[in-house]
Amino acid sequence: MRVRISPLRGPLRPLGALRVPGDKSISHRALLFASLADGESRIAGLAPGGDVRSTAFCLAQLGVPLLRGDGTPWRSSVAGREFVAPVRPAGAAPLPERDADMDQDDAIVIGHGLAGLKEPISALDCGNSGTTMRLFAGVLAGAGVEATLVGDASLSRRPMERVAGPLRKLSAAIETGPDGRPPIRVRRRAAGLQAGTIVSEISSAQIKSAVLLAGLFTDGETSFTEPLRSRDHTERLLRQMGAELSVRGTTVSVRGPARLKPFALDVPGDLSSAAFLLALALVAPEGSSIELEHVGVNPTRAGFLDALASFGARVFLELEGGAAGEPVAKLKASAQRLEGARLDGDLVLRGIDEVPILAVLGALATGTTVIRGASELRVKESDRLAQMASGLRAMGATVEDFPDGLSVSGGKLRGGAVIDSAHDHRIALAFSIAALAADGPTEITSAEWADVSFPGFFQLLQRLGADVEILN
Ligand code: S3P
């Protein structure tokens, strides 16, 4: 799909308080962890994009009964293939009354404890989702279920030894493909995994989660230490489910074998998706503002908000309470001038997925913005540092690139560029915002990748008054 996006000519249309799609990181975890609980979990507001459908698809292949909020079997399609999750087992307890506010993106997952996963008859297709592949590697290794995890072309280029290596240290029988990339093959094991101590050189919630999930199946304490504290959604949800889990500095330990309680969760909105709309409000013509409600603001994820403060931006935040151990807030941003910022260290880790849109803000701010400590971006859905550098240069910004970051300046962006998403949702979304703030129309090709995390994004821009033309 090709879209042509023209610059905004006037303030954004006021739409009142908006909700962004459910948090992707939390949605993956909610589905997967619920499958390991003893009983039925109810999850409302799941992320609607392709990545979370991949997780649901893999669970269905592992025999996990997965229902819509109204009790009908989960049906969905992934990459054009239809799937129906296994039906509710005969004799299961009746479903609780359907909550009035549950909608299409709600799920009921029927867990059968740690031993409930069945061997799949074909490879598990993780699509474009690195979180799916890495978290399932931990669970399958722990459960000793024989399975192969595969992904699309972009996922098949991403490093997987970073999870396979630590799992092997816990005595998992696990292999990766050529150069440590997918597929990941997990072999059946009669004996359980051994609890152990893993020290990682990379700060990564996906590696941490894979190890902690495997640790649930061991007999003893498994710990994971990383240089800086990565997002802690796994820790928060496992605790809610009754796991014995402790945190000291950057070390998290879990004790197995665990018995996990089912849960009810209303997934907060995804700050990583909210970031594009907040950034839009900041760079839109004077008089624009955007208000978002029920957005997750977990501090281990909220580096983007701190980064906005470094740009001198004022964003209104009002805490609304919590959802299963996750803080949730109302956020409001209005058009304002931004000053170049220096972003690095812990802040960048806590906003790692927001670096593309932060680079766009850097290009539009006065002065120079320097982003360092972001080398992980080179191994995301695309090499995001390279994509941002070349795209922003094509739009007239001055960009220097380092192995672990970018320096961006210019203060304005010009129209006329054709930017390819490189099959990466965050690149498609970031350049859409850049296009709205440029001085002429910009074309974005393979723009449909935005659907991985933000289905309906271009339609939302149109509702906000933007001139977005879908060309094919
Ligand atoms: C995620 C962790 C981060 C992040 C990704 C989602 C998660 O990846 O970039 O989008 O849900 O655990 P790493 O663990 O590779 O840093």
Boltz pocket constraint, residues with backbone or C-beta under 6 A from the ligand:
constraints:
  - pocket:
      binder: B
      contacts: [[A, 24], [A, 25], [A, 26], [A, 131], [A, 203], [A, 204], [A, 205], [A, 206], [A, 207], [A, 209], [A, 231], [A, 352], [A, 353], [A, 376]]
      max_distance: 6.0
